[in-house]
């Protein structure tokens, strides 16, 4: 599946991934390929991107929104925290 992580200022990540864990307002959830369409609010927390079983990348976001549709995940983050 394709993942994009965007802020108002820049595209932070774009690429093919195996899964992504997201900090939803009601708790953490994971999106895998073929996931049903959804839109959800995100709270401040860690986004864990798994490119493969052995390779992952993490981003700390300051809240935002996620949209999942047609094997594409778009994370619209308010900001990336360092």
N, C-alpha and C positions, 0 to 999 in steps of 0.2 A: 504494500500500500504506500501511497505517497503522503508525506507529512510536510507541512509548512508551518513554521513558527514566525509570526510577524509582530512587530510593535509599530506604533505610529511613525517611528523614525527609520526602521530598517527591516529587512528580511534577515532573521537570525539563523534559520535553518531551512533547508529544502532538500528533500531526497527520499529515496526508497527506504522503508523501515519494516521491521518484523512486528513491532508493537510499540505502544506508547502508554505510559502511566501518567495520569493527570490528577491534580488536586481539585476535585469537584467541591461545590459548596456543601454537599452532603457526605463527603468522604472521598477517598481515593478510588479511581476506577481505571481499568485497562481497556484499550482499544486494540483489537487484532484485525487482520485482513478479513474482509467480508462482513464487518460489523454493521448492524442496522443503522439507518440514518438517525442522527440526533443532533440537538443543539443544547448546550449546557453552559451555565455560568461556572467560572473557575475562581477559586480563592488563591491567596498568596500561598505559594508552596513550590515543591519540586516537581518538574516534568522530567521523567526518565524515558529516554529514547533508546530503544534496542534495535540496532541495525542487524544484529545476528545474535546467536546464543552467547557469544563471547565478547561482543563489542557493544558498549553503551555510552551514551553521552547524557549529561544532566544540565538542566537550566532551571534557575530559580526565577519564578515569575511573580509579579505583583498583581495577581488577579487578571481576569479577562473573560474570554468566551471561546468555546470550541464548537466547531461544526464538523460532523462526520457525514459524508455522502459519497456514494459510488466509489468506495475504496480510496477516498482522499480525506485526510484530516487536516483542518485548518485551525490553528491556535492563534487567536488574536489577543496577545498579551498587552496589558497596560504598560508594562516595562519589564526589562530583564534586570534582576538585582545581582550585583557582583559580590 
